[in-house]
């Protein structure tokens, strides 16, 4: 099996999924990604960690194992953080100052855009019954009884010949007084009012809808990103923004 010590001759596509061995046989896991000047290795199954190893640390590749000049202390420096990263972060992380590296970091802002949508409201038309009292005069007719007493003059009346009349005929002509209380019913008629309420259309209500335009002012917050950087040096710490 040939061993390539020249980094330029290593076929980096064949390095993916290959074992990585560090200094003193340190097991570093396997290669999961290859960049222009770095390789990313992953170590562990359950508690997996990723490390960005500069290609400058690669010693050789024998087709199965990639050997790098990295010890256990170096892993802390090369460990990939879980914080949000920008594009080409791995390239900057593994830079060995052999050349200028450039990347683009997008600065995100929010544009305020107001749109319109149609929502539906409703207007309830309510009819309530309102009672009012009306007075109408009407003429009614009724029958009224009156009693007039007329004395009977027996002197001027000719006496009846009762000799030829039988006892029955005489009784028919003159009734005897009643022997008990007698009630005679005489019907009397009268008019009474009859109330008839007929519905009619008193008026009509016309409902119209028309569009009415109004201007509203919308106030809201938008978020824009501001880029700044902190440069940590052994003597001075500077914080600049732009």
C-alpha positions in Angstrom: 0.0 0.0 0.0 1.5 3.4 -1.0 1.8 6.1 1.5 1.5 9.7 0.3 3.5 12.2 2.2 2.9 15.0 -0.3 -0.4 16.8 0.6 -0.8 17.9 -3.0 -0.8 14.3 -4.2 -3.4 13.1 -1.7 -6.8 12.4 -3.3 -8.9 14.1 -0.7 -12.1 12.5 -1.9 -10.7 9.2 -0.7 -10.1 10.6 2.8 -13.8 10.9 3.6 -14.9 8.3 6.2 -11.2 7.3 6.9 -9.7 6.9 10.3 -7.6 9.8 11.7 -4.6 9.1 14.0 -2.9 11.9 15.9 0.4 12.1 17.7 1.4 9.0 19.7 -1.4 7.0 18.1 -4.2 9.3 19.4 -7.5 8.2 18.0 -9.2 11.3 16.5 -12.2 9.6 14.9 -12.9 9.8 11.2 -13.0 12.4 8.4 -16.5 13.8 7.6 -15.6 16.8 5.5 -12.7 18.2 3.5 -12.2 21.9 2.7 -9.6 23.9 0.8 -7.2 24.1 3.7 -8.9 22.0 6.4 -10.4 18.6 7.2 -13.3 18.2 9.7 -13.1 15.1 11.8 -15.8 13.6 14.1 -15.1 11.7 17.2 -17.4 9.7 19.4 -20.8 8.0 18.9 -23.1 9.3 21.6 -21.3 12.4 22.7 -20.0 13.3 19.3 -17.6 16.2 18.8 -16.2 17.8 15.6 -12.8 19.2 15.1 -11.5 21.5 12.3 -7.9 20.3 11.6 -5.7 22.4 9.3 -4.3 20.5 6.3 -0.9 21.8 7.3 -0.9 19.3 10.2 -1.4 16.3 7.9 1.6 14.0 7.8 0.6 11.3 5.4 -2.3 9.1 4.1 -1.9 5.4 3.4 -5.3 4.9 1.9 -7.0 3.8 5.1 -5.6 6.1 7.8 -4.9 9.8 7.8 -2.1 10.8 10.2 -1.9 14.3 11.5 0.4 16.1 13.8 -2.2 16.8 16.5 -2.1 15.9 20.2 -4.8 15.9 22.7 -4.2 19.5 23.8 -4.5 20.7 20.2 -8.0 19.3 20.1 -9.3 22.0 22.4 -8.2 24.7 20.0 -9.6 22.9 16.9 -12.9 21.9 18.4 -15.9 23.2 16.4 -18.1 25.3 18.6 -21.9 24.9 18.7 -22.5 28.7 18.4 -24.0 29.9 15.1 -21.2 30.2 12.4 -20.8 32.1 9.2 -20.0 30.8 5.8 -16.4 29.5 5.5 -16.0 29.5 9.3 -14.0 26.3 9.0 -11.6 27.9 6.6 -11.0 30.8 8.9 -10.7 28.5 11.9 -8.0 26.4 10.2 -6.1 29.2 8.6 -2.3 28.9 8.9 -1.5 32.5 7.8 0.0 31.2 4.5 -2.2 33.5 2.4 -5.0 36.0 2.5 -8.5 34.5 3.1 -11.7 36.3 2.3 -15.3 35.5 3.0 -18.6 37.3 3.0 -20.8 37.7 6.0 -24.3 38.8 5.2 -25.7 41.6 7.5 -29.4 41.0 7.8 -32.0 43.7 8.1 -35.8 43.7 8.0 -37.8 45.7 5.5 -41.2 46.9 6.6 -43.9 45.9 4.1 -47.5 46.6 4.7 -50.2 44.6 2.9 -53.9 44.6 3.0 -56.4 41.8 3.5 -60.2 41.7 3.7 -61.8 40.9 7.0 -65.5 40.7 7.5 -67.5 42.7 10.1 -71.2 42.7 10.5 -73.9 45.2 11.3 -77.0 43.9 13.0 -80.4 45.4 11.9 -82.8 45.1 14.8 -86.6 45.7 14.7 -88.2 46.1 18.2 -91.9 46.3 18.8 -92.9 49.6 20.3 -96.3 49.8 21.9 -98.3 53.0 21.9 -101.8 53.8 23.1 -104.3 55.1 20.6 -107.7 56.5 21.4 -110.6 56.3 19.0 -114.1 57.5 19.6 -117.0 55.3 18.3 -120.8 55.7 18.6 -122.6 52.7 20.1 -126.3 52.0 20.2 -128.0 50.1 22.9 -131.6 49.3 24.0 -132.9 50.6 27.3 -136.0 49.5 29.1 -138.5 51.9 30.6 -141.5 51.1 32.7 -144.7 53.3 32.6 -147.5 52.7 34.9 -151.1 53.4 33.5 -154.0 53.2 36.0 -156.9 51.1 34.8 -160.3 53.0 35.0 -163.0 50.4 35.9 -165.8 53.0 36.2 -165.8 53.9 32.5 -165.5 50.4 31.4 -168.8 48.6 30.6 -169.3 45.6 32.8 -169.0 42.4 31.1 -172.0 40.1 30.7 -170.7 37.1 32.5 -174.0 35.3 32.6 -173.6 33.9 29.1 -169.9 33.3 29.5 -168.6 30.1 31.0 -166.3 30.0 33.9 -163.3 29.1 31.5 -163.9 32.0 29.2 -163.9 34.4 32.1 -160.6 33.1 33.4 -159.0 33.6 30.0 -160.0 37.2 29.9 -158.8 38.2 33.3 -155.8 36.4 34.9 -155.6 35.9 38.5 -152.7 37.4 40.5 -149.6 35.2 40.7 -149.2 33.3 43.9 -145.3 33.3 43.8 -142.4 35.4 42.5 -142.4 35.4 38.7 -139.5 36.6 36.5 -140.1 37.8 33.0 -137.0 38.1 30.7 -137.1 40.8 28.1 -134.1 40.8 25.6 -132.2 44.0 25.2 -129.7 44.6 22.3 -126.6 46.7 22.3 -123.5 47.4 20.2 -120.1 46.6 21.5 -116.7 47.7 20.0 -114.8 45.1 18.1 -111.0 45.7 17.9 -109.3 44.5 14.7 -105.6 45.3 14.2 -104.6 44.9 10.5 -100.8 45.1 9.7 -99.7 47.5 7.0 -96.4 48.8 5.6 -95.8 52.1 7.5 -92.4 52.8 5.9 -89.4 51.1 4.3 -85.7 51.2 5.4 -83.1 51.0 2.7 -79.7 49.6 3.6 -76.7 50.6 1.5 -73.0 49.7 1.7 -70.4 52.0 0.2 -66.6 51.9 0.4 -65.0 54.5 2.7 -61.3 55.1 2.5 -59.2 56.0 5.5 -55.5 56.4 6.2 -53.9 54.6 9.1 -50.4 54.9 10.4 -48.7 51.7 11.2 -45.8 51.8 13.7 -43.7 48.7 14.4 -40.2 47.6 15.2 -37.7 46.3 12.7 -34.4 44.6 13.5 -31.2 45.3 11.7 -27.9 43.7 12.4 -24.8 45.7 13.3 -21.3 44.2 12.7 -18.6 44.6 15.2 -15.5 42.6 16.2 -13.3 42.2 19.2 -9.6 41.6 18.7 -8.0 39.9 21.7 -4.2 40.5 22.0 -1.8 39.8 24.8 -1.4 43.5 25.5 -4.4 45.4 24.2 -8.0 44.5 23.8 -9.8 46.5 21.1 -13.5 46.5 20.2 -14.5 48.1 16.9 -17.8 48.4 15.1 -18.8 49.7 11.7 
